[in-house]
Amino acid sequence: MMVEGAVIVDAGRSASAWLGTKAIRRIVLASADAGLRERLKRSLSGMRWEVYEATGGAEAMAKMDVVQPEALLVDSWLPDLEVGEFAVQVSALYPEVDMVRIDGSAEGRAKSPRRNELLHALREAQDVSGGDTAAWNAAPMVVPSGFCLMSEPVRRAEPTLALPEMVGESAVMRELSRLIRLVAPRSTTVLIEGETGSGKEVVAKAIHRLSDRASKAFVVLNCAAIPEALLEAELFGHTRGAFTGAVQSRTGRIEAAHGGTLFLDEIGEMPPALQAKMLRFLECGELQRVGDNESIRVDVRVIAATHQPLEKRSEEGAFRLDLYHRLAVFPIEVPALRDRMEDLELLAEHILTQMGQKMPRKKLCGAAMSRLGEHRWPGNVRELMHVLERATILAGDLPEISAEEIRFHKATR
């Protein structure tokens, strides 16, 4: 429960519960333009609206969960989400929220009884801007009868669906970016599946960056890198004297991720006994440090990753089926590099550019690029990085990498 003024607000109630309460007029305003947000907020506040600002789509979605607004004003461009997809998602999740774009056009079926006030605020924001061509042009706005607005925001170029972390323009990478954008604003548990070296941790970091937890910790635990005897204490923490060598209490990775995101890499390697304890945590949000009888409640979003066919292993009894279903609420498959070879040149250029920050930037000659294209890449993007680093070293002071410097690791015979 939250208290706002004299009104007690239950964040769990649906948006429709507030539509008839005249004392509360909540609106979420999503725009990366701070000046535009300020002008709209000033106008809307004068009409007794409670304005909740968001600089992007992910932040707006997070605020809508808590605020339960009557309306949403969204800019024609957002820095993190494609506006069309954002509108579809909002309409599906909040069908009773009146969503209006900054150009005055409405999305969805809902209509606030005070939509005219929103359009009036848009007109005032335009007037104050003084016709600034960076924000407005002279095209007419789409408004109801009785309102005449003189201009609409300039149509800024819509961003591509790809995310900065997701290098590539192939269909599978654009789909991957779309899924990341959809799930990031939620606290939904995500299971990332894909071959070793395909970039599962990169996907997890992208989800965290686009979430409302982005300012909090992103904690990583590789379940395959820690001995089984120490994994429980590493994950859940322990008290002093809980076991031999525990000379002081220690906070576990879950607790360290409070408010943020916990990334469990190679979750398929988690021991069966610990799987049961992990399942309990996911279900109730509470943990017990090793050697402690008291429970600690934490707020953590869990993202897990595996290169194993976890569903198949669950059916075979090698992994808890109930834990698998609890982790795979929103599964994401990261494509292997061989399945998106059209991205190879972009990836190679991106990797060489990153390497060029610490050493002279090198280029690939045509023959070298052709040699890369002939390889099947069993090690995926990680293997590509190693091959290019090796080639950069072999090229010495030469500015260009030749085909002779492209050498692949030979499998052990």
C-alpha positions as CSV (number, residue, x, y, z in Angstrom):
1,M,0.0,0.0,0.0
2,M,1.1,3.6,-0.7
3,V,-0.2,6.8,0.7
4,E,-0.4,9.8,-1.6
5,G,-1.9,12.8,0.2
6,A,-5.1,11.8,1.8
7,V,-5.7,8.9,-0.7
8,I,-4.6,5.4,0.1
9,V,-3.5,3.7,-3.1
10,D,-3.4,-0.1,-3.6
11,A,-0.7,-0.7,-6.4
12,G,-2.2,-4.1,-7.1
13,R,-5.6,-2.8,-8.2
14,S,-6.5,-2.5,-11.9
15,A,-6.3,0.9,-13.7
16,S,-10.1,0.9,-14.0
17,A,-10.4,1.2,-10.2
18,W,-9.1,4.8,-10.4
19,L,-10.9,6.1,-13.5
20,G,-13.9,7.2,-11.4
21,T,-11.8,8.9,-8.7
22,K,-11.7,12.6,-9.6
23,A,-9.1,13.5,-7.0
24,I,-6.6,11.3,-8.8
25,R,-5.4,12.0,-12.4
26,R,-2.3,10.1,-13.0
27,I,-0.4,10.2,-16.2
28,V,2.9,8.8,-17.4
29,L,4.9,11.0,-19.7
30,A,7.5,9.2,-21.8
31,S,10.0,11.3,-23.8
32,A,13.7,11.6,-24.0
33,D,13.3,15.4,-24.5
34,A,13.7,17.0,-21.0
35,G,12.4,20.4,-22.3
36,L,9.3,18.9,-23.7
37,R,8.6,16.9,-20.5
38,E,9.0,20.0,-18.5
39,R,6.6,22.0,-20.6
40,L,4.0,19.2,-20.6
41,K,4.4,18.6,-16.9
42,R,3.9,22.3,-16.1
43,S,0.7,22.4,-18.2
44,L,-0.7,19.1,-16.9
45,S,0.1,19.9,-13.3
46,G,-1.9,23.1,-13.7
47,M,-4.9,20.9,-14.6
48,R,-4.4,18.8,-11.4
49,W,-2.7,15.9,-13.1
50,E,-0.1,13.9,-11.3
51,V,2.7,13.6,-13.8
52,Y,5.2,10.7,-13.7
53,E,8.1,11.3,-16.1
54,A,10.0,8.6,-18.0
55,T,13.0,9.1,-20.3
56,G,12.3,5.9,-22.3
57,G,9.9,3.0,-22.9
58,A,11.4,0.6,-20.3
59,E,11.1,3.2,-17.5
60,A,7.6,4.1,-18.6
61,M,6.5,0.5,-18.4
62,A,8.0,0.1,-14.9
63,K,6.2,3.3,-13.7
64,M,2.9,2.1,-15.1
65,D,3.0,-1.0,-13.0
66,V,3.3,1.0,-9.9
67,V,1.3,4.2,-10.8
68,Q,-1.7,2.7,-12.5
69,P,-2.2,5.8,-14.6
70,E,-5.3,7.0,-16.4
71,A,-3.4,8.1,-19.4
72,L,0.0,7.8,-21.1
73,L,1.6,10.5,-23.3
74,V,4.4,9.0,-25.5
75,D,6.9,10.8,-27.8
76,S,7.2,9.9,-31.4
77,W,10.7,8.5,-30.7
78,L,12.1,6.7,-27.7
79,P,15.8,5.9,-27.1
80,D,15.3,2.3,-26.1
81,L,12.1,0.9,-27.6
82,E,10.5,1.2,-31.0
83,V,7.4,3.3,-30.5
84,G,5.1,1.0,-32.6
85,E,6.0,-2.1,-30.6
86,F,5.8,-0.1,-27.4
87,A,2.3,1.0,-28.2
88,V,1.2,-2.6,-29.0
89,Q,2.6,-3.8,-25.7
90,V,1.0,-1.1,-23.7
91,S,-2.4,-1.7,-25.4
92,A,-2.2,-5.4,-24.5
93,L,-1.0,-5.0,-20.9
94,Y,-3.0,-1.8,-20.0
95,P,-6.1,-1.8,-22.2
96,E,-7.9,0.7,-20.0
97,V,-5.1,3.3,-20.2
98,D,-5.7,6.1,-22.7
99,M,-2.5,6.3,-24.8
100,V,-1.9,9.5,-26.8
101,R,1.2,10.2,-28.9
102,I,2.8,13.6,-28.8
103,D,1.5,14.2,-32.3
104,G,-2.0,14.0,-30.9
105,S,-3.0,10.7,-32.3
106,A,-4.5,8.1,-30.0
107,E,-3.5,4.5,-29.7
108,G,-5.8,1.6,-28.5
109,R,-9.4,1.7,-27.6
110,A,-9.5,3.4,-24.2
111,K,-10.4,7.1,-24.1
112,S,-10.0,9.2,-21.0
113,P,-12.9,11.5,-20.2
114,R,-10.2,14.2,-19.9
115,R,-8.4,13.6,-23.2
116,N,-9.2,17.2,-24.2
117,E,-7.0,18.3,-21.3
118,L,-4.1,16.2,-22.7
119,L,-4.5,17.8,-26.1
120,H,-4.7,21.2,-24.6
121,A,-1.5,20.5,-22.8
122,L,0.1,19.5,-26.1
123,R,-1.0,22.8,-27.6
124,E,0.4,24.8,-24.7
125,A,3.7,22.9,-25.0
126,Q,3.9,23.8,-28.7
127,D,3.1,27.4,-28.0
128,V,5.8,27.7,-25.4
129,S,8.4,26.0,-27.7
130,G,8.0,29.0,-30.0
131,G,7.8,26.9,-33.1
132,D,11.2,25.3,-32.5
133,T,11.8,23.2,-35.6
134,A,13.8,20.7,-33.7
135,A,10.6,19.6,-32.0
136,W,7.7,20.7,-34.3
137,N,6.8,21.1,-37.9
138,A,3.7,22.7,-39.6
139,A,1.7,19.5,-40.3
140,P,-1.7,19.4,-38.7
141,M,-2.3,17.2,-35.6
142,V,-5.0,14.5,-35.4
143,V,-7.4,15.9,-32.9
144,P,-11.1,15.6,-32.1
145,S,-13.7,18.1,-33.5
146,G,-13.5,21.4,-31.7
147,F,-9.8,21.5,-31.3
148,C,-7.4,23.1,-33.7
149,L,-3.7,22.5,-33.0
150,M,-1.3,24.1,-35.4
151,S,1.6,21.7,-35.6
152,E,2.9,18.2,-34.7
153,P,6.3,17.0,-33.7
154,V,8.8,16.5,-36.4
155,R,9.0,12.8,-37.4
156,R,12.4,11.9,-36.1
157,A,14.0,8.8,-37.7
158,E,12.8,5.7,-36.0
159,P,15.7,3.6,-34.6
160,T,16.4,0.2,-36.0
161,L,15.2,-2.7,-34.0
162,A,18.7,-3.8,-33.3
163,L,20.3,-2.9,-29.9
164,P,23.9,-1.6,-29.6
165,E,25.0,-4.8,-28.0
166,M,23.4,-6.9,-30.7
167,V,25.8,-6.5,-33.6
168,G,24.2,-7.7,-36.9
169,E,21.3,-7.0,-39.2
170,S,20.1,-10.5,-39.9
171,A,16.5,-11.5,-39.3
172,V,17.4,-13.7,-36.3
173,M,19.3,-10.8,-34.6
174,R,16.4,-8.4,-35.2
175,E,14.1,-10.9,-33.6
176,L,16.5,-11.3,-30.7
177,S,16.5,-7.6,-30.2
178,R,12.7,-7.5,-30.3
179,L,12.4,-10.1,-27.6
180,I,14.9,-8.3,-25.4
181,R,12.9,-5.1,-25.7
182,L,9.7,-6.8,-24.9
183,V,10.8,-8.6,-21.7
184,A,13.3,-6.0,-20.3
185,P,10.7,-3.7,-18.7
186,R,9.2,-6.6,-16.7
187,S,10.7,-8.5,-13.8
188,T,9.9,-11.8,-15.5
189,T,12.5,-14.6,-15.1
190,V,14.4,-15.2,-18.4
191,L,16.1,-18.4,-19.6
192,I,18.8,-17.7,-22.3
193,E,19.7,-20.7,-24.3
194,G,22.5,-21.0,-26.9
195,E,25.8,-22.5,-27.8
196,T,29.0,-21.7,-25.9
197,G,30.4,-18.4,-27.1
198,S,27.2,-17.2,-28.8
199,G,26.8,-14.2,-26.4
200,K,24.4,-15.2,-23.7
201,E,25.8,-12.9,-21.2
202,V,25.6,-10.0,-23.6
203,V,21.9,-10.7,-23.9
204,A,21.5,-10.7,-20.2
205,K,23.3,-7.4,-19.8
206,A,21.1,-5.9,-22.5
207,I,18.0,-7.0,-20.6
208,H,19.3,-5.4,-17.4
209,R,20.3,-2.2,-19.2
210,L,16.8,-1.7,-20.6
211,S,15.1,-2.5,-17.3
212,D,14.1,-0.2,-14.4
213,R,16.8,-2.0,-12.5
214,A,19.6,-0.6,-14.7
215,S,20.9,1.6,-11.9
216,K,21.3,-1.3,-9.6
217,A,23.7,-4.2,-9.5
218,F,24.2,-6.8,-12.2
219,V,25.6,-9.8,-10.4
220,V,27.1,-12.8,-12.3
221,L,27.6,-16.3,-11.0
222,N,28.9,-19.1,-13.2
223,C,27.5,-22.3,-11.7
224,A,30.1,-24.4,-13.5
225,A,33.1,-22.4,-12.2
226,I,32.6,-22.9,-8.5
227,P,33.1,-26.2,-6.7
228,E,29.9,-27.9,-5.6
229,A,30.8,-27.7,-1.9
230,L,31.1,-23.9,-2.1
231,L,28.4,-23.0,-4.5
232,E,25.6,-22.9,-2.0
233,A,27.5,-20.5,0.3
234,E,28.5,-18.4,-2.7
235,L,24.9,-18.1,-3.9
236,F,23.1,-17.7,-0.6
237,G,25.8,-16.4,1.7
238,H,26.8,-17.9,5.1
239,T,27.2,-17.0,8.8
240,R,30.3,-17.1,10.8
241,G,31.2,-20.6,11.8
242,A,28.7,-22.2,9.4
243,F,31.5,-24.5,8.2
244,T,35.2,-25.0,8.5
245,G,36.9,-21.9,7.2
246,A,33.9,-19.6,7.6
247,V,35.7,-17.2,9.9
248,Q,33.2,-14.4,9.2
249,S,29.7,-14.0,7.8
250,R,29.5,-13.3,4.1
251,T,26.7,-11.9,1.8
252,G,25.8,-14.2,-1.1
253,R,25.4,-13.3,-4.7
254,I,21.6,-13.3,-4.5
255,E,21.6,-10.8,-1.6
256,A,24.3,-8.7,-3.3
257,A,21.9,-8.4,-6.3
258,H,19.1,-6.9,-4.2
259,G,17.1,-4.4,-6.4
260,G,19.0,-5.5,-9.5
261,T,19.6,-8.5,-11.6
262,L,21.2,-11.9,-10.8
263,F,22.7,-13.7,-13.9
264,L,23.2,-17.4,-13.3
265,D,25.4,-18.7,-16.1
266,E,25.5,-22.4,-16.9
267,I,22.5,-23.1,-14.7
268,G,22.5,-26.7,-16.0
269,E,25.5,-27.4,-13.8
270,M,23.8,-26.5,-10.6
271,P,23.7,-29.6,-8.2
272,P,20.3,-31.2,-7.6
273,A,20.2,-30.3,-3.9
274,L,20.9,-26.7,-4.6
275,Q,18.3,-26.7,-7.4
276,A,15.6,-27.3,-4.8
277,K,16.8,-24.4,-2.7
278,M,16.9,-22.2,-5.8
279,L,13.4,-23.2,-6.7
280,R,12.1,-22.1,-3.3
281,F,13.8,-18.8,-3.6
282,L,12.3,-18.1,-7.0
283,E,8.8,-19.0,-5.6
284,C,8.9,-17.0,-2.4
285,G,11.7,-14.4,-2.8
286,E,13.3,-15.4,0.5
287,L,16.6,-17.0,1.3
288,Q,18.5,-18.4,4.2
289,R,22.2,-18.0,4.6
290,V,24.1,-21.2,5.3
291,G,24.1,-21.7,9.0
292,D,21.3,-19.2,9.7
293,N,17.7,-20.0,10.6
294,E,16.4,-16.5,9.8
295,S,15.0,-15.8,6.3
296,I,15.9,-12.7,4.3
297,R,13.6,-11.2,1.8
298,V,15.2,-9.8,-1.4
299,D,14.0,-8.2,-4.6
300,V,16.0,-9.8,-7.4
301,R,15.3,-10.4,-11.1
302,V,16.8,-13.7,-12.1
303,I,18.2,-14.4,-15.6
304,A,19.7,-17.8,-16.2
305,A,21.7,-19.2,-19.2
306,T,22.7,-22.6,-20.4
307,H,24.3,-24.2,-23.5
308,Q,22.6,-27.5,-22.6
309,P,19.2,-28.7,-23.9
310,L,17.7,-28.0,-20.5
311,E,14.2,-29.1,-21.3
312,K,15.5,-32.5,-22.6
313,R,17.7,-32.9,-19.5
314,S,14.7,-32.1,-17.3
315,E,12.6,-34.8,-19.1
316,E,15.4,-37.3,-18.5
317,G,15.6,-36.4,-14.8
318,A,19.0,-34.7,-15.0
319,F,17.5,-31.3,-14.1
320,R,14.5,-30.5,-12.0
321,L,11.5,-30.1,-14.3
322,D,9.7,-27.7,-11.9
323,L,12.8,-25.5,-11.7
324,Y,13.2,-25.5,-15.5
325,H,9.6,-24.3,-15.9
326,R,10.1,-21.6,-13.2
327,L,13.2,-20.4,-15.1
328,A,11.8,-20.6,-18.6
329,V,9.0,-18.2,-18.1
330,F,10.4,-16.2,-21.0
331,P,12.9,-18.3,-23.0
332,I,15.3,-16.6,-25.4
333,E,17.4,-18.5,-28.0
334,V,20.7,-16.9,-29.0
335,P,21.5,-18.0,-32.6
336,A,24.8,-19.6,-33.4
337,L,27.2,-17.6,-35.6
338,R,26.9,-20.2,-38.5
339,D,23.1,-19.4,-38.6
340,R,23.7,-15.7,-39.2
341,M,26.7,-15.6,-41.5
342,E,25.4,-12.4,-43.1
343,D,26.4,-10.7,-39.9
344,L,30.0,-11.9,-40.1
345,E,31.5,-8.9,-41.7
346,L,29.8,-6.4,-39.4
347,L,30.9,-8.5,-36.4
348,A,34.5,-8.6,-37.6
349,E,34.6,-4.9,-38.1
350,H,33.0,-4.3,-34.7
351,I,35.6,-6.5,-33.0
352,L,38.5,-4.9,-34.8
353,T,37.2,-1.5,-33.9
354,Q,37.1,-2.5,-30.2
355,M,40.7,-3.8,-30.5
356,G,41.7,-0.6,-32.1
357,Q,41.1,1.3,-28.9
358,K,44.2,-0.3,-27.4
359,M,46.3,-0.8,-30.5
360,P,46.5,0.5,-34.0
361,R,43.3,-0.3,-35.9
362,K,43.7,-3.0,-38.6
363,K,41.5,-3.8,-41.5
364,L,40.7,-7.1,-43.2
365,C,41.7,-7.6,-46.8
366,G,39.1,-9.3,-49.1
367,A,40.9,-12.7,-49.1
368,A,41.0,-12.6,-45.3
369,M,37.3,-11.9,-45.1
370,S,36.6,-14.7,-47.5
371,R,38.6,-17.1,-45.4
372,L,36.5,-16.1,-42.3
373,G,33.4,-16.8,-44.4
374,E,34.5,-20.4,-45.2
375,H,34.8,-21.4,-41.5
376,R,31.9,-23.0,-39.6
377,W,32.6,-21.3,-36.3
378,P,32.0,-24.0,-33.7
379,G,33.1,-21.5,-31.0
380,N,30.8,-18.8,-32.3
381,V,31.5,-15.1,-31.6
382,R,34.0,-15.9,-28.9
383,E,36.0,-17.9,-31.4
384,L,35.8,-15.0,-33.9
385,M,37.2,-12.7,-31.3
386,H,40.1,-15.0,-30.7
387,V,40.9,-15.5,-34.4
388,L,40.9,-11.8,-35.0
389,E,43.1,-11.1,-32.0
390,R,45.5,-13.8,-33.2
391,A,45.5,-12.3,-36.7
392,T,46.1,-8.8,-35.3
393,I,49.2,-10.0,-33.5
394,L,50.5,-12.0,-36.5
395,A,50.0,-8.9,-38.8
396,G,52.5,-7.0,-36.7
397,D,52.9,-3.4,-37.8
398,L,51.0,-3.9,-41.0
399,P,47.7,-2.0,-41.2
400,E,45.9,-4.8,-43.0
401,I,45.3,-8.5,-42.0
402,S,45.9,-10.9,-44.9
403,A,44.5,-14.4,-45.4
404,E,47.7,-15.9,-44.1
405,E,47.1,-14.4,-40.7
406,I,43.7,-15.9,-40.4
407,R,44.5,-19.1,-38.5
408,F,42.0,-21.5,-36.8
409,H,42.8,-23.6,-33.8
410,K,43.2,-27.2,-34.7
411,A,41.2,-29.8,-32.8
412,T,43.2,-32.2,-30.6
413,R,43.7,-35.5,-32.3
